[in-house]
């Protein structure tokens, strides 16, 4: 589905996690093993991501404030585990197991964006969209979970290229995890 063109002076921005090469290769291998109708398309490998905060249109002043806000982001490294393929509507996604670290990261990003007067409107559950062309297709079985290490958050500009509906992602800012911080998912509690 083609994206609407933004008004002049606005950029469609979102905050996301980009995969390390092992996760990208594991997803590519998984896709190559699935039987998929020839007329359906996959999300290109270079556009795979986990959305932290959904896209909205922002002016340059808001972009500057978002970049500054991301510089203040503090989070520890963690790993998302993609464990289930799911078709919802026309989307085929790999869903991650519930992650307290991901939820905490989303809350921190939302708070920083709000304080930068450039809030995002939605925080989706952790997933990777493999196709937006899956209407009527049964979700394939995921033979094993895919670990997606998180060590960086990206502010991305989603652009339309001259080919109608083709999306291009440009990373405008990144924020790395701090090894000194412990992500909530790394905490373990037990009773004896």
N, C-alpha and C positions, 0 to 999 in steps of 0.2 A: 504494500500500500504506500503510495507516494506521500511524503510529508508535505504539509502546507509550507509555502515559502514564508519566512519571517518578514515582519515589517522592516523597512529600512532602519539601520542602526541597532537592530536587535540580534542577539546570538542565542541559539538553542544550546543550553549548557546542562550537563549532568555530572554527578560525582559517581565514580565507579572503581571497581577493582579489576585490573587487567591480569591475565593469567601468566604464570611463569611457563617456560617452554615445556617442562614435563606435563603439566596439566593440559596445555594446548595440544600436545602430541597424543595424550591419552584420549582426549575428546575426538581428535581426528581419527584415531584408530577405531574408536567405538563407532563413529559414523560410517566408516568404511565397512564395518561388519554388519550393519543393519541393512535390511532390504527396504529400499525407499522408492516410491514411484518416480519414474524418470522425469516427469513434468513438474515435480516439486523442487523447491530450492532450499538450500541450507544457508544459514548465516555464515558469511565468509570468516575464515579462521582469524583474520586480523581484526575482526570486529567483535569477537567473543569477549564478554565482560559480565561482571556481576554488578548490577545497579545498586548503589547505596542511596542515592536521592534522585528521583525521576526528573526528566528534562523540563525546563521552563525557558521562556525567552527573557533575556537580560540585556540591558544596555551596557555600554562600556564602563560606566561608573560603578554599576553593580558587579561587573566582572572584576574590577579592581578590588572592590571590597571582599568579594568571595576569595580571591587569591590571598589577600591579607589574612582573612579568617582561617584559611587552610594552613597558613604558616603557624598558627597557634594550636593546631590539632595535635593531640597527644594520645597515642594508643600503642599497645604492645603487639608484637607479631602473633598471629594465630593461624589456624588452618580451617578452611571450610571443607566439609565432606559432601560431595555431590553423590547422592545415593539412589535417586529414583527419577526415571523418565516419566513425564506427565504431559498429556494433551489437554489444554484448556482453551475452548473456543478454537481458534485457528493456530494457536501457539504450541509448539513442542518445546518443553523446557526440561532441564536437569535441575531438580530441586535439591537443596542442601538440607542436611539435618539441622534442627534448631541450634542456633549458636548464640549464646549470651554475648560473646565477644563482638559478633556482627551487629547485634541489636544495640550494644553499647556504642559501637562506632557510629551507627546511624543516628543515635540520639545526640552524640557529640557533634557530628556534622550538621544536623538540623539546628542545634543550639548556636553553633558558630555562624551559620547562614542567617539565622534570625537576627543575631546581634549585628551582622553586617548589613541588615535591612535588605536582604535578598533571599527570603525563605523559599524552600522547595515545598511543593504541595503534597508529595506522597513519598512514603518509604516502603518499597515493596519487600516481600520476603526474599531471602537469598536464593537466587536461581540464575541459570544461564539459558538464554533463549537460543535454541538450536535452529528453529525455523518458525516463520510466521505464515507458513503455507501448509499447515497440518490438519486442516479441517477434514474430518472423516477418517483420519488415519489412526489406527490403534497405537498406543505408546509402546515402543519396543522395551524389552527387558534389559535392564542394566546388569551385566554379568558381575561387575565388581564396582565398588565405590571409587570415585576419583577424588584424591586430595588436592586442594587448591590452597597453597600457602599464601598468606596475606602479609605483605611487608610494606605495602605502599598503597596510597589512595590517590586517585587522579581526578582532576577537573578537566572535563572533555567538552570540546565544541563539536556538536553534531551538525555537519553541513551537507547540503545537497550538491552533488556534482552535476556537470552538464547532462549526463545520462539521466533520464527522468526516473526519479525515485531512488537512485543510488545514493547511499549514505557514505560519508567520509568522516572519520573521527580524527580530530587533532587534539593532542594532549596539551593543555595550556599551563597546567601547574601540577606538581606532585608533592606529596607529603609522605615521608618514610616513617615506618614504625620505629619506636624506641625500644631497643633490647632491654633497657633498664625497667620498662614497665611490664607488668604481668597482665595479660588479657584475661577477662573473666572466665573464659573457657578453660584456661590453664589452671585455675584454682580447683582443688579437689577437697572434698569434705568427707569424712567418714567417721563412723562410730564403731567402737569395739565392745 
